[in-house]
Amino acid sequence: MKSLLRAVLALLLIAALAAGAAWQWLRSPLSLAAPSVELSVEPGTNPAVVARAWVAAGVQTDERLLYQWFKWSGQAKQIRAGSYEVHAGITPRELLHKMVRGDEVLEQLRLIEGWNWRQFRAALAAAPALKSKTAGMSDADIMAALGEPGVAPEGRFFPDTYAYSRGVSDLTVLKRAHAAMKKRLAAAWEQRASNLPLKSSDEALILASIVEKETGTAGDRAKVAAVFINRLRIGMPLQTDPTVIYGIGENFDGNLRKRDLVTDTPFNTYTRGGLPPTPIAMPGAASLKAALNPAAVQALYFVARGDGSSEFSDDLDAHNRAVNKYQRGGK
């Protein structure tokens, strides 16, 4: 009887020691093969495979022990897919909790107001850790994948900073930017001023893109929009250089010449009346708002002052004086 008791006590002691050792292991920093170790967990990955992958990536522990911790915790099935990075000092408990929380490493892609579609695609192609699905797709293919077949991509994506998980596709980021622009445009259209000479939110998007390219000065946006709205009301050509430059495309060398203003293209607003057929850039929220809520002014002209702002005029004589003053050095 005494021998049986001693055996039971010994087993209890061993169990207690094992439990203590396990508890200490859970609270102790894991050894890493490098200052930081990264791992991408794909959706549906088995917890045993996750444990093995961490060890293979550089977490220096027994993969069976790591898996048993995942399993024993009751949270193994809560591990989320994503890209993770761990640093020296992380414990087994913290490692699991990081994956359960989905506390993953995110990259960022910044899309700038006024960029055109060509610049947007170049930024996507250069974005780090972004899987390319659109590299072999035409513009038409991309828009069809986004649910808008036959729609030109220009201006259809909202400029913003987008965070994304490593390894996601560029089409995923495109979908987010596309959805963001649709939402912003719809909201701006709902809050538009009355009696605008714009037939649809698409026309508003085109006008907003022109406003975006014509000024970067916040205080001038609504006035610039008013000039174009006033011209549209009376049937006056918009005569805006950014649309001409857009029509020239990649052949534009940075110098807009007089011959460019008289060479007809679908985007030449000197030779053609009304709005161009598509936006010419990605407008930001401020330009969307300005296009649909222009300033209450009668101006038909504006000219750059040379300090980033513009001088606005109601008639051609006043405009010519402003041009002479600010562009030709007159008084």
C-alpha positions in Angstrom: 0.0 0.0 0.0 2.8 2.4 0.9 4.6 1.6 -2.3 1.4 2.4 -4.3 1.1 5.7 -2.4 4.7 6.6 -3.1 4.1 5.8 -6.8 1.1 8.1 -6.9 2.9 10.8 -5.2 5.8 10.5 -7.6 3.4 10.7 -10.5 1.8 13.8 -9.0 5.2 15.3 -8.5 6.3 14.6 -12.0 3.0 16.1 -13.3 3.4 19.2 -11.2 7.0 19.6 -12.4 5.8 19.1 -16.0 3.0 21.6 -15.5 5.4 24.1 -13.9 7.9 23.6 -16.8 5.1 24.1 -19.3 3.9 27.2 -17.5 7.5 28.6 -17.5 7.9 27.8 -21.2 4.7 29.6 -22.1 6.0 32.7 -20.3 9.6 32.6 -21.5 10.9 34.3 -24.7 11.3 32.1 -27.7 14.7 31.9 -29.3 14.7 33.2 -32.9 17.2 32.6 -35.7 17.1 36.3 -36.6 16.1 39.6 -34.9 12.7 39.2 -36.6 10.9 36.2 -38.1 8.1 36.5 -40.7 5.4 34.0 -41.7 2.4 34.1 -44.0 -0.5 31.9 -42.9 -2.8 31.0 -45.7 -6.6 30.5 -45.1 -7.5 27.1 -43.8 -4.0 26.1 -42.8 -3.9 23.3 -40.2 -2.6 24.4 -36.7 0.1 21.7 -36.8 1.3 23.0 -40.2 1.3 26.6 -38.7 3.5 25.4 -35.8 5.9 23.6 -38.2 6.1 26.6 -40.5 7.1 28.9 -37.6 9.9 26.6 -36.7 11.0 26.4 -40.3 10.9 30.2 -40.5 13.2 30.6 -37.6 11.4 30.1 -34.3 13.8 27.8 -32.4 11.6 25.5 -30.4 10.0 22.0 -30.8 7.2 22.2 -33.3 5.3 19.4 -31.5 5.4 21.4 -28.3 4.3 24.5 -30.1 1.4 22.6 -31.7 0.4 21.1 -28.4 0.2 24.6 -27.0 -2.1 25.7 -29.8 -4.3 22.7 -29.3 -4.3 22.7 -25.5 -5.2 26.5 -25.4 -8.5 25.8 -27.2 -7.8 28.6 -29.7 -6.1 26.5 -32.4 -9.2 26.9 -34.7 -9.2 30.7 -34.1 -5.8 31.3 -35.8 -6.4 33.8 -38.6 -4.8 33.9 -42.0 -2.4 36.8 -42.5 1.2 37.9 -42.6 2.9 38.0 -39.2 6.2 39.2 -37.9 7.6 38.4 -34.5 10.6 39.9 -32.7 13.0 38.9 -30.0 11.3 38.5 -26.6 8.0 37.1 -27.9 6.6 34.2 -25.8 4.6 31.2 -27.0 1.5 32.7 -25.4 2.0 36.0 -27.2 2.7 34.2 -30.5 -0.6 32.5 -30.4 -2.5 35.5 -29.2 -1.0 37.6 -32.1 -2.4 35.1 -34.6 -5.8 34.8 -32.9 -6.1 38.6 -32.9 -5.0 38.8 -36.5 -2.3 41.2 -35.5 -0.5 41.0 -38.8 2.0 43.1 -40.7 0.4 45.4 -43.1 1.9 47.2 -46.1 0.6 50.5 -47.4 -0.1 51.9 -50.8 -0.6 55.6 -51.3 -2.6 56.8 -54.3 -2.2 60.5 -54.9 -4.9 63.0 -55.8 -4.5 64.0 -59.4 -2.7 60.8 -60.5 -4.0 59.3 -63.8 -4.8 55.7 -64.4 -1.3 55.0 -65.9 0.4 56.3 -62.7 -2.0 54.3 -60.6 -1.2 51.0 -62.4 2.6 51.8 -62.0 2.2 52.3 -58.3 0.3 49.0 -58.0 3.0 47.2 -59.9 5.7 48.7 -57.6 3.8 48.1 -54.3 5.7 45.7 -52.0 4.4 42.2 -51.2 1.3 42.7 -53.4 0.4 39.7 -55.6 -0.1 40.8 -59.2 -3.3 39.5 -60.8 -3.7 42.5 -63.2 -0.3 42.5 -64.9 -1.6 40.6 -67.9 -5.1 42.2 -67.9 -6.2 45.0 -70.2 -8.0 48.0 -68.8 -11.3 46.5 -70.1 -10.6 43.2 -68.3 -9.9 45.0 -65.0 -13.1 47.0 -65.2 -15.1 43.9 -66.1 -13.6 42.1 -63.1 -14.8 45.1 -60.9 -18.3 44.7 -62.3 -18.2 47.7 -64.6 -17.7 46.4 -68.1 -17.3 49.0 -70.8 -16.5 51.8 -68.3 -13.1 53.6 -68.7 -10.9 53.2 -65.5 -9.8 56.8 -65.5 -10.9 58.6 -62.3 -12.8 55.6 -61.0 -10.6 55.0 -58.0 -10.4 57.1 -54.8 -7.0 58.5 -54.0 -6.1 57.5 -50.4 -3.7 55.4 -48.4 -4.7 51.7 -48.4 -3.3 49.2 -45.9 -3.2 45.6 -47.1 -1.9 42.2 -45.9 1.2 40.9 -47.5 0.4 38.5 -50.4 -3.0 39.8 -51.2 -3.8 40.6 -54.8 -3.6 44.0 -56.4 -7.2 43.4 -57.6 -8.2 43.4 -54.0 -6.8 46.8 -53.5 -8.4 48.0 -56.7 -11.8 46.8 -55.5 -11.4 48.8 -52.3 -10.3 52.0 -54.1 -13.1 51.5 -56.7 -15.7 51.0 -54.0 -14.4 54.0 -52.1 -14.8 56.3 -55.2 -18.3 55.1 -55.9 -19.3 55.8 -52.3 -17.7 59.2 -52.2 -19.1 60.2 -55.6 -22.6 59.1 -54.6 -22.5 61.0 -51.4 -21.2 64.2 -53.1 -23.9 63.9 -55.8 -26.6 63.6 -53.2 -25.4 66.9 -51.6 -25.0 68.8 -54.9 -26.1 72.3 -55.4 -29.3 72.9 -57.3 -29.5 73.8 -61.0 -26.1 72.5 -62.0 -25.6 71.9 -65.7 -24.5 68.4 -65.0 -26.7 65.5 -66.2 -25.2 62.7 -64.0 -22.7 61.8 -61.3 -20.3 60.7 -64.1 -20.2 64.2 -65.5 -19.6 65.5 -62.0 -16.6 63.1 -61.7 -15.2 64.4 -65.0 -15.5 68.0 -63.8 -14.0 67.1 -60.4 -11.0 65.6 -62.2 -10.4 68.9 -64.1 -10.7 70.9 -60.9 -8.2 68.6 -59.3 -5.6 69.2 -62.1 -6.3 72.9 -62.3 -5.5 73.9 -58.8 -3.9 72.6 -55.6 -5.0 75.6 -53.6 -7.8 74.7 -51.3 -9.3 78.2 -51.3 -9.5 78.3 -55.1 -11.2 75.0 -55.8 -14.8 76.1 -55.5 -14.0 79.2 -57.7 -12.3 77.1 -60.3 -15.3 74.8 -60.4 -17.6 77.9 -60.7 -15.7 79.1 -63.8 -16.3 75.8 -65.5 -19.9 75.5 -64.4 -20.5 79.1 -65.6 -19.0 78.2 -69.0 -21.0 75.1 -69.3 -24.2 77.1 -68.6 -23.6 79.5 -71.5 -22.1 76.9 -73.9 -18.6 78.4 -73.7 -15.7 76.0 -74.4 -13.9 75.0 -71.1 -10.5 75.7 -72.7 -8.6 74.0 -69.9 -5.0 72.9 -70.6 -5.0 69.7 -68.4 -7.5 68.1 -70.7 -5.4 68.9 -73.7 -2.3 67.4 -72.0 -4.3 64.3 -71.1 -5.3 63.9 -74.7 -1.6 64.1 -75.8 -0.9 61.2 -73.4 2.6 59.8 -73.0 3.9 61.9 -75.9 3.6 65.1 -73.8 7.1 66.4 -73.2 6.2 68.9 -70.5 5.8 71.9 -72.9 2.3 72.8 -74.1 2.6 74.5 -77.4 0.1 76.6 -79.4 -0.2 73.8 -82.0 -1.3 71.5 -79.3 -4.3 73.8 -78.5 -5.5 73.6 -82.1 -4.9 69.9 -82.7 -8.2 68.2 -82.2 -8.5 65.2 -79.8 -11.5 64.0 -77.8 -10.0 65.7 -74.8 -9.1 69.1 -76.4 -11.6 71.5 -74.7 -10.4 74.3 -77.0 -11.6 72.5 -80.2 -14.6 70.8 -78.6 -17.4 72.0 -76.4 -18.6 70.5 -73.2 -16.9 68.1 -70.9 -14.3 65.5 -72.2 -15.5 61.9 -72.6 -13.9 60.6 -69.3 -12.2 62.0 -66.2 -8.5 63.0 -66.7 -7.3 62.0 -63.2 -8.4 60.7 -59.8 -10.1 63.6 -57.9 -9.9 63.8 -54.1 -12.8 64.5 -51.8 -12.2 68.3 -51.9 -12.5 68.4 -55.7 -15.6 66.3 -55.7 -17.2 68.7 -53.2 -16.1 71.8 -55.2 -17.4 70.5 -58.5 -20.8 69.9 -57.0 -20.9 72.9 -54.8 -19.2 75.7 -56.8 -18.7 79.2 -55.4 -21.4 81.7 -56.0 -19.4 83.9 -58.4 -19.9 85.0 -62.0 -16.3 84.5 -63.0 -15.6 83.1 -66.5 -11.8 83.2 -66.4 -8.9 82.7 -64.1 -5.1 82.9 -64.4 -2.3 81.8 -62.2 -0.7 84.5 -60.0 2.5 82.6 -59.7 2.2 81.8 -56.0 -0.1 78.8 -56.4 -3.3 80.9 -56.3 -5.4 82.3 -59.1 -6.9 85.6 -60.2 -10.5 85.3 -61.2 -12.3 87.6 -63.7 -15.9 88.1 -64.8 -15.2 89.3 -68.3 -12.5 89.0 -71.0 -11.1 92.6 -70.6 -10.5 92.0 -66.9 -8.9 88.7 -67.7 -6.6 90.2 -70.2 -5.4 92.7 -67.6 -4.8 89.9 -65.1 -2.9 87.9 -67.7 -0.8 91.0 -68.5 -0.1 91.5 -64.8 0.6 88.0 -63.6 1.9 86.3 -66.8 3.6 89.0 -68.8 5.0 91.2 -66.0 2.8 94.2 -66.8 1.3 96.7 -64.4 
